[in-house]
């Protein structure tokens, strides 16, 4: 089967970005570092079973929020850890979105969000959506309170 690998264009920081991501994700490894004349040209690495390719290609193109990496988290601890580590030196956004210090956009989303928003009761699912829209980092406890019709703490 053909694999689809995200290809990331960096302005000379592919190896640093790869090492940054490897330091954050527990299931991560370097697959290849290609050097030309002693300089890193490209990197291939794996995060949580997903392969990524990074290329040092210059300043012509920048990352935008039009593409982001969606990370499903099972616990608030995982959300908190990834949120803080990935946003270090970058920008924290709304609704679980952040931009890392290399300009790559990420969505750090607890699986509870999808479950609570999928409630067949439209009042409950709408309340969860409204609570999420007010958040930067997603807080599972606040989503659950909204689902139960309780005010946020």
Buried (B, 14 or more C-beta within 10 A) or exposed (E): EEEEEEEBBBBEBBBBBBBBBBEBBEEBEEEEBEEEEEEBBBBBBBBEEBEBBBBBBEEEEEBEEEEBBEBEBEEBEBBBBBBBBBBEEBEBBEBBBBBBBBBBBBBBBBEBBEEBBEBEEEEBBEBBBEBBEEBBBBBBEBBBBBBEEEEEE
